[in-house]
Amino acid sequence: MIKIVKANEGQKISYSVNKNWLNIGDQIMLNLKSREADYDVHIDITSDEFGALGTGSGLYYVAQVDIPARQYTETEVENPDYNEEEPYSSKTTIKREAVPFSIDNVTLTLFALKEGVIYE
């Protein structure tokens, strides 16, 4: 299950999780698996003065999504291109395989909604 952090006191935006998808306030759908990369991914979800949500600059923070860098397993295997005639050729090489994405590693930080803004 996705990790939830409440950054401050107050009413938070609604959200739901379905497999690898995160729905924020019925306005933004994020496929978290497709956002995973070889580096940490941070997504800001903000609101304008009218309650419209976006992933970028806005007036108010609503939520933040943090996806840690993709992890790999490494296994030493025979090098199919090995050539004993070449001085720098190696008999083995490292095979890297990505660890399957897990939503359990994702953190959703929720911020209190700005009073007077209608989030629809």
C-alpha positions in Angstrom: 0.0 0.0 0.0 1.2 3.5 -0.7 2.7 5.4 2.2 0.7 8.4 3.4 2.2 11.4 5.2 0.0 14.2 6.5 2.2 17.3 6.3 -0.1 19.5 8.4 -3.5 19.8 10.1 -6.7 20.3 8.1 -8.8 18.8 5.4 -6.9 16.9 2.7 -7.7 16.3 -1.0 -9.4 13.0 -1.8 -7.3 10.3 -3.4 -7.6 6.7 -4.4 -5.2 4.0 -5.5 -6.0 1.3 -8.1 -3.0 -1.0 -8.8 -0.3 1.4 -10.1 -2.6 4.3 -10.6 -3.1 7.3 -8.3 -6.2 9.5 -8.6 -6.0 12.9 -6.9 -9.2 14.8 -6.4 -10.8 13.2 -9.4 -8.8 15.6 -11.5 -5.4 14.0 -11.9 -4.6 10.3 -12.7 -0.9 9.3 -12.5 0.5 5.9 -13.6 3.2 5.7 -11.0 4.8 2.6 -12.6 5.4 4.6 -15.8 7.0 7.5 -13.8 9.6 5.2 -12.1 13.1 6.0 -13.3 16.8 5.3 -12.5 16.7 8.4 -10.2 14.2 9.5 -7.5 11.1 11.1 -8.9 9.3 13.9 -7.1 5.9 15.2 -8.4 4.3 18.3 -7.0 0.5 18.6 -7.2 -0.7 22.1 -6.8 -4.0 24.1 -7.0 -4.8 27.4 -8.4 -7.2 29.9 -6.7 -10.2 28.2 -8.4 -9.3 24.6 -7.2 -8.0 23.3 -10.5 -5.2 20.8 -9.9 -2.0 20.6 -11.8 1.5 19.0 -11.7 3.7 22.0 -11.6 3.5 25.5 -10.5 0.4 26.6 -8.7 -0.6 28.8 -5.8 -1.1 26.1 -3.2 0.5 22.7 -2.5 -2.1 19.9 -2.4 0.1 16.8 -2.4 3.5 15.5 -3.3 4.4 12.1 -4.7 7.8 10.6 -4.2 8.9 7.5 -6.2 12.3 6.1 -5.2 14.8 5.2 -7.9 14.4 1.9 -9.7 16.3 -0.9 -8.0 18.2 -3.6 -9.9 19.6 -7.1 -9.1 23.0 -7.9 -10.6 24.1 -11.4 -11.6 27.5 -12.4 -13.0 27.0 -14.4 -16.2 29.3 -15.7 -19.0 30.2 -13.0 -21.6 28.9 -14.1 -25.0 31.4 -11.7 -26.6 34.4 -13.0 -24.8 37.5 -13.3 -27.0 40.6 -14.6 -25.3 42.7 -13.0 -28.1 41.7 -9.5 -26.9 43.6 -8.3 -23.8 40.7 -6.5 -22.2 38.0 -9.1 -22.9 36.4 -10.5 -19.8 35.0 -14.1 -19.4 32.1 -12.8 -17.4 29.8 -9.7 -17.5 27.2 -8.3 -15.1 23.5 -8.8 -16.1 21.2 -6.2 -14.5 17.5 -6.8 -14.1 15.0 -4.3 -12.8 13.2 -5.2 -9.6 9.5 -5.1 -10.3 7.7 -1.8 -9.4 6.0 -1.8 -6.1 3.5 0.9 -5.0 4.6 0.0 -1.4 7.7 2.1 -2.0 5.8 5.3 -3.1 5.1 8.1 -0.6 2.1 10.4 -1.0 2.4 13.6 1.2 -0.9 15.4 1.7 -1.2 19.1 2.6 -4.2 20.9 4.1 -6.5 22.4 1.5 -6.7 26.2 1.3 -9.9 27.5 2.9 -12.3 29.3 0.5 -11.1 27.3 -2.6 -13.6 25.0 -4.2 -12.0 21.7 -5.3 -14.2 20.1 -7.9 
